[in-house]
Amino acid sequence: MSKLVYPKDSLYSYNKTTIDHIDECLERAVKKCNFDVPSEFKYANYLSGLSNTILGLKDKNNAIVDEIQFTDKYYSDLSNELTKRIKNVTIQKIIKRDRMII
């Protein structure tokens, strides 16, 4: 079994810079999506709907952030519960005895 190494602060804190950068880039892309495209251009419909597509990506990014925060809370709760349980475990002292022959 592999050992799980979880970031000390949280997954969200560990990835916050990247998450913020993605959000800023998508926001800039939406602002730059106002094109004056002739209607006979082959991809005019695609370009006119591009800002909605990018907004959809922003929604997906927000959903990923929500999942990361849910995972952080779940991991924190699990860690606290396991720590509480381990404190209740009684440890038996091992006594060395002579070997018994039957």
C-alpha positions, 0 to 999 in steps of 0.5 A, a space after each residue: 500500500 502506498 503512503 498518502 502525503 497530503 500538503 500541510 496547509 491544504 490542497 487549496 493553499 498548495 494550488 491557490 496560485 495556479 487556481 488564481 492564475 487560471 481564473 485571471 487568464 479566463 477573465 482576460 480571455 472573456 474580455 478580449 472575445 468581442 470580435 467584429 466578424 463578417 456573417 459569411 465567415 465560416 466560423 462566425 457562429 463559433 467566434 460569437 459563442 466563444 465568450 460563453 464557452 470560456 465562461 463555461 470553462 470558468 464554471 468548471 474551474 470553480 467546480 474544481 475549486 469547490 471539489 478541492 475545498 470539499 476534499 480538504 474539509 473531508 481530509 481534515 475531519 478524517 484526520 481529526 477523527 483518527 487522531 481522536 481514536 488513536 488517543 483512546 487506544 490502550 497499549 499493552 506492555 510486552 513482557 519478555 518471558 522464558 520460553 515454554 516447552 510443552 
